[in-house]
Each structure stands twice: as structure tokens, then as C-alpha cells.
């Protein structure tokens, strides 16, 4: 499954896997399944879009700092201090104060994204406070989002 493929390994601020203090009980289980070598995934090649998080992008920052992913917080109500590129103080985090449709249409940000290496995995986290608040429609539909990262 996904957990065995090392997508959710905590990383330090240098992008290196963090050392765990606790032994992983899953690694101690004896299994008779053959071990399949999986090519390691650079955490920066995993792009996480966090939609509708509000003024403070806690989830997007967590994804950037803890997992080392390239994360974007997209919300029209994002606080001004969190908007823009924060690669000096929060490597891998970018805030976008606007709608998802605006983000998909914005070619300026796509140029910055293309400077990163190719995207291997796309994670979309949508936070919904009210019914039908998060809808992937119009220019912000799932096919448009996926096309941006192909």
C-alpha cells in the first residue's frame, strides 16, 4: 500500500528523512511476501494543494515542513503574511490568496512550479467548513488541476 512506499516519511528542514526514536512495529512483522525494491521518491516531487484552509495555512505548512513536500495553500481569505513564496523560512511552502480557478489560470505561478523537478505525485486536501464550500468545478476542476501537473 501507500504507507509502505515511503511517501509519508517525516523530513527535517534540510529535506533529509528524520530519525525516528520509536521502532516501527510494522517493520518487525515477519511476512512471507517477496520484498519489492521501490525507487525512493524525492519528497519535493510530491505536490500538495491545500484548498480552503482559511487565514492560517497550518496543514500546508505541516506538509512542507514535516514531510518535505512542495505545498500550496490556496484560499481567497489567506492572511497577507502567508501569501507568496516562503522558501527562506518555510522551505517548500507557497501561499496563494485566491480561488482554485484563479490558481489554475495563473501562468506566473506555473513558471515558478516548473523550476522544481517533475511532479511524481499530486495530493489534494480540501477543507470544507460549510456544505458545498469546496467544489472542483469550472477552471478548478480535477482534470484542469491534473493537466497542470502532467
C-alpha angles and dihedrals in degrees: 000000000000097000093059092053094070099243092130101049113136113241132199124234090273091060094251122130110267118239113247120224094203125065114243108244090205091061091055095056115105111231131180093210117114115256111246116204110231121196108243114252119226104232091220089064089064109087117201120194112196111196127198098001095145131225097331117050100212097151095046092048090048091053091050098044103033101036100024092234125149101252135187126194108207117189134130089222096051110139115253093242091060096046118105135012119340100174093132097058102017109028112212097017125116126171124210118194101204144063125300090248090055090049092051091049094046107102093181092068093044089060089056091047092052090058086069118078119271118298112250098177134018120208119189118193114186119191112202119192097169133031112280092000094129112050125160098216141128112012089346096064121130094254092054091049093049092047090057091059101040 
